[in-house]
């Protein structure tokens, strides 16, 4: 079995992988799986509604 490789965006992606075990993409062998992206800002805050900027 192939060893998985995890991919994250430098900065917040590194933080999320280390603290929340979240990875934006993973590769095992020749298969790649991607995840959805959260709508957080640089302080990891998620707005209460879509109209919030």
Secondary structure as the mmCIF struct_conf table of DSSP 4:
data_model
#
loop_
_struct_conf.conf_type_id
_struct_conf.id
_struct_conf.beg_label_comp_id
_struct_conf.beg_label_asym_id
_struct_conf.beg_label_seq_id
_struct_conf.end_label_comp_id
_struct_conf.end_label_asym_id
_struct_conf.end_label_seq_id
HELX_LH_PP_P HELX_LH_PP_P1 UNK A 2 UNK A 4
STRN STRN1 UNK A 5 UNK A 7
TURN_TY1_P TURN_TY1_P1 UNK A 10 UNK A 11
HELX_RH_AL_P HELX_RH_AL_P1 UNK A 12 UNK A 20
BEND BEND1 UNK A 24 UNK A 24
STRN STRN2 UNK A 25 UNK A 28
TURN_TY1_P TURN_TY1_P2 UNK A 29 UNK A 30
STRN STRN3 UNK A 31 UNK A 34
STRN STRN4 UNK A 40 UNK A 40
TURN_TY1_P TURN_TY1_P3 UNK A 42 UNK A 43
STRN STRN5 UNK A 46 UNK A 46
BEND BEND2 UNK A 48 UNK A 49
TURN_TY1_P TURN_TY1_P4 UNK A 50 UNK A 51
#
